[in-house]
Amino acid sequence: MNPILKDSKIFLKFLTLYVKKKVIFFALTIERFKNQLVDILMFKRGVLQKNFWHTSMIGLSAFGIITSGIFGGQTIISSTYPGVGGTDPRFANTYEVSPDDPILNSLYDSRTNISEKPRAEIIEYEVQSGDTLSKVAEKFNISTDTVKWANDLIYTDTIKPGQKLKILPVSGVSHTVKSGDTLESVAKKYSTEAQGILDFPFNDVPDDFSLKIGQVLIVPNGTPPQAPVAIRQVPIFKVAPNSSTFQAPGGGNFIWPSFGPYLSQYFAWYHPGIDIPNRSAPPIIASDGGMIIVAGWPDNTGYGNRVVIDHGNGYTTLYAHMSNIYVSAGQTVSRGQTIGQMGSTGRSTGTHLHFEIRYKGIAVNPLAILK
């Protein structure tokens, strides 16, 4: 073989390998940058987050699609929240649970109304042949009433192929802000809690809770003024430290951390815990024994004053929006020990406790354990 031709083939082979490695390195660098950037965004939900989030995600998704063919069909963009094993607290219950982890599976089996892909906006759906209101609602994991309310179908259950329907991202209603509207007035109009509107991550409500005229708000679990108000707030009982408890998989043994007349918010993809309101601001107790790993307001984020307890068995619990904290980081507490007082610090519209239980870093429904 001609030496020049032979050398050329060797050079081209080397060049191909070199370029491939450089492209892989560049893609992984972009991925790490994206992870760090989204981590920062999760700490501060400002008025520009929605536009920045959508623009960056669209660009990164396009890059992932373009580069996926270079590596034998393997997509570079991670399908999980940035960070190794990290969990976006807003979307905590949308991740797949490994079939090899029976503990997480047993906890996740207790969840209901889980969105496979969190959605920020109202979309339009064209009715297909064979569709019914209930089938459309089930397809998008929202209530039938939500579909009816959004499309002025209060007095009919009939839909026709080709008909265009507005589909909300969660069960509830939407509201276009008018002059004089406040979070409290909007919540009152739709017979729900202002905290739920504030916590829906794509509503873009700033830290001063001001609303912009013309802004479209999603009101989770809201009902229109003309519709019958369903009994949504389920009363809970006052719980003493020695009350009966439920042994959770993995050794967790949890009691109610406080009490109130009802639960104002439940576990959802955008709300990885439960809210217990009580205007009298009662004490908060440790749901189980463990070591305090956070006590205070260290990062100026929406949780406000909080306590996080590591229970040493894969479980951690978080108690947020507290007015007073009676423990410090590094301290060991026992089940039922008072750790603070209910309050309204951080992104909060009223006195309540936001309570989370996490297993191996993943938020699970407290109502699957607190029984």
N, C-alpha and C positions, 0 to 999 in steps of 0.2 A: 504493500500500500504506500502511496505517496506520503512521505514524512510530513509535508505541509498539511495535507488533508487529515492525516491522523492527529496532528497537533491541534488542528481546528476543531475536530470532534471533541477532543478532551477539554479544550477551552470552553466550548459551548456547554458541555455537560456541567463543568464547574460553575460557569456563569449562571446556568439555570438554577442549580442548588443554592448559589449565593443569593440570587434575587428572591427565591422562595423563602429563605430564612429571613431576609430583610423584611419582606411583606408580612410574615407571621409576627416578627418582632414589632413592627409598626402597629399591627392590629391589636396585639396584646397591650401595647402602650396606650392606645386610644381607649381600650376597655378599662384599664386601671384609672385613667383620667376621668372617664365617665363615672366610675364607681365613686371616686372622691367627690366629684361635683354633685352627684345626686345625694350623697351623704350630707353635704353641706346644706343643700336645699331642704332636706327633711327637717333640719333644725329651725328653719325660718320660713314660715308660709306667708310671704309677702304678697302684695297686690300684683306683682309681675310674675309670680311663680307659674301660674297656669300657662301663660304665653311662652315663657322660657322652657318650661317642662315639655310642652307639646312640640315646640320647635326642635329642641335638642333630641327628644326621643325619635321624632320622625327622621332626622338626619342620621342618627345612629342606627336606626332600623334599616334605613336604605343602605348604609355602609355594610351592615351585616349581610343583607341580601346579595349585594354585589360581590362581597368577598367570599361568600359561602361556597361558590363553585371552585375557588382556587384551591381549597383544601379538601377536595374529595367529597364535597357536600356537607361538611361539618361547619355549622354556623359559629362564628366567633362571638357574637354578642350573647352575653349570659342571659339565661332565661330566669334567673333568680334575682332577688334584690342585691345590689352591690355589696361586696364584701364576702369573705369566705363564710358561708353559712348564715349570713346576715338576714334579717327579716325586716321589711318595711312595716312599721306598726299599723299603717293605714290598711294595708292589704294582707294582714297577717294570716287570715284564714282562707286565702285563695290558693295557697301552695299545695302541691301534691304531697301526701304523706307516704313515706316509704312503706311498702307492704311488709318489710322486714322488721318494722317497729310496731309491735302489737299495742304498746302503751299509748303512743300517739294516735293510732288508729281507733282505739277504744274511746279516746276522748273526742276525736273528730267525728265519730259516728253520731255524737249527740248534737252536732250543729245542724241548723236548718237555714234555708234561704241563702245558700252560699253562691256568690257570683263567681263564675269561672274567669271572667275578664272584667275588672272594674272599669266603669264607663263614667265619663265626666259630664257628657252633654245629652240633651234630648235628641233622639234620632227619629227618622221616618221609616216606617215599615209598610210595604205593600202587601195587602192581604192576598194570600194564595188560596187556591181551590182546596176546600176541606178545612180551612181555618175556622176556629170559633174564638170567642173572646178568651175563654179559659185556656185554650191551647196557645194563643199568642202570649198571654200573661205567663204561662208556664215556660214558654220558650225563652223569655227574657227575665225569668225569675223575679217577677213582680206580681202584685195582687191584681185580680180581675178589676176591682174597683179603680185601681190606679189607671188602667187603660181606659175605662169608661169616663173617668173624670177628665182626663187629658184630652179626650176627643168628643166631649159633650154628648155622651151616650148614656146619660143617667136613666132615661126612660125606655131604653131599648137594649137588647142583647144581640141584635142582628148586625152582622158585618158581611160585606160582599167582596168577592175577588176583584182585585184592582184598586180597592179602597185604600187610601193612605192614612196610616195611624201614627200619631205621635207616641213615642215610647220613652218614658222616663228611665233614668239609670237605677232608681230604687223605688220601692213602694212609697207612695205619698202624693204630693202635688207640687206644681211649680208656681212661682209667684213673680210677677214683674214689679219691681220696686217703684213706688209712687212717692210724690213729695210728702214728707212727714212720716214715712214708714220707719220703724225701728225693728230690731230683732224681736223685741218683746211684743210689739203690736202685730207683727206678722205671725208669730207663734200663737198668739191668742186668737187671731182670725181663723187659723186652721186647727185649733184645739190640740196643740202639741207643745213641746218644750223648746225654748230659744236655744238651749245648749245643743240640741240635735241639729239645728240649722247651722250653728257655728262650727260644729265638729265635722260636717260634711266637707271633705277636703277641697272640693272643686268650687265651692261657693265664693272663695276669695274674699272673705270678710277680714278687713285689716284688724290690727290689734286694738284700735279704738272703737271697734264694732260699728263704725259708720257704714251706711249703705248708699250706693249711687243710684240716682233716678234712672230707670231703664234697665238696671241690672236684673238678670233672671236668677232667682234663687230656687234651689231644690229644697223642698220642705219634707224631710223624711217622716213617714208615718202621719203626715198631716191629712186632714179631711176638709173638703170644701164646706163653707158655711151652710149651704143648702142640703148637704148630705147628713144622714144620721150619724152621730158620733159613736163609734164602736168603743167598747170598754177595752182599752189597750194597756192601761197601767195596772199591773197585777200587784195587789198588796203583798207585802212581806211582813214577817213577824219580828218582834224584838227578840234578839238572840243573846243569851247569856253565855259566858265562856265555857260553862259546863254542859251546854246543850248537846243533843246527840249529833254526831258527825258522820260523814261518809268517807270511807277509806278509798281514796283515789288510786288508780293503777300507779305503780312505781313508788308506793309508800306515802304519797301525799295524804294528809289528814287535815282538812280545812274547815274552819267555822266562819260564820258571817262576821265581817270586820266592823260592821256598824248596823244601824237600823234606820228605817224611814217608813212613810206611809205607802210607798210604791217604788217601783223601778222606773226611772224617767228615760233611760236608754238601755238598750240591750246590745249584746255582742253582734257585730257586723263586720264586713270586710273593711270598712272605714273607721270602725270603732272597736278596738280589740279588748273590750272590757265591758263592765256594767256600771251604771251611774245610780247611786242611792242618794236622793235629795232629802234634806231635813233642815228646815229653817231654824230649829233650835240648836244646831251645831253640836251634836253629841260627840262623845269621845270615839276614837277609832282604836281598835285593838288588833293585835297581830293575829292573822288568820291561822298561822301555825308558827312553831318555834323556829329560830334560825339566827343568822348574823345580819346585822344592818350593814348594807354596802353603800347606800345612798341615804342621806338625811339632810334636806335643805332644798335650795333652788340653785344648783350649781351652774346651770347653763342658760338661764333666762328664757327657757322655752315654755310652751303652753301648759305643761303639767303643773307649773307653779311649785309651791312647797310640796315636797313628796318624800316618801320613805320607800325604799326598796329592800326587801328581805331575801337573802339567799338561804333556802331551807336545806341545802346540802345534799339533796337527792334528785337534782335535776330541775327542781321547781324554784321559781322566784315569784314573789308577789309585789305589786306596786300599788301604793295608796297616794292619790294625787289631789291637788287643790286644797291642801290642809291650811288651816289658819295658824295652828301652833304645832310644833314638833317637840316631843318629849324625850327623844332618843338621839344618839349620835352614831356616826359611822364607826364600825368596828365593835359595837356593843352587841352582846348576845341577848335575845329576848325569848320568852316562852310563849306558848299559845295562850291567847286571851289577855296578854299584857297590854296595857294602854300605851300607845306609841304617839298619839297626837290628837288633834281636834279637827272636826270637819270644818271646811271653810270654802272660800271662793277665790283663791289666788290663781294666777295664770290666765289662760283663755277660758274663762268661766263666766256664766251669766247668773249664777245663783249658788247658794250654799249647797254643796253636795260632795259626795265621795266618788271619785272615779277609781275603780278597782280592777286590776288585771292579775291573771294567773298565767305564767308562762312555763312551759316544759321544754327543756333543752333549747331555750331561746325563742320558741314558737308560742304565740298567744293561743290559748285554748278558752273555750267558753266556760266562765266560772259557774254557770248554772248547771253544767254537767258534773260539777264536783260539790258545790254547796247544796247539799240536800239534807 
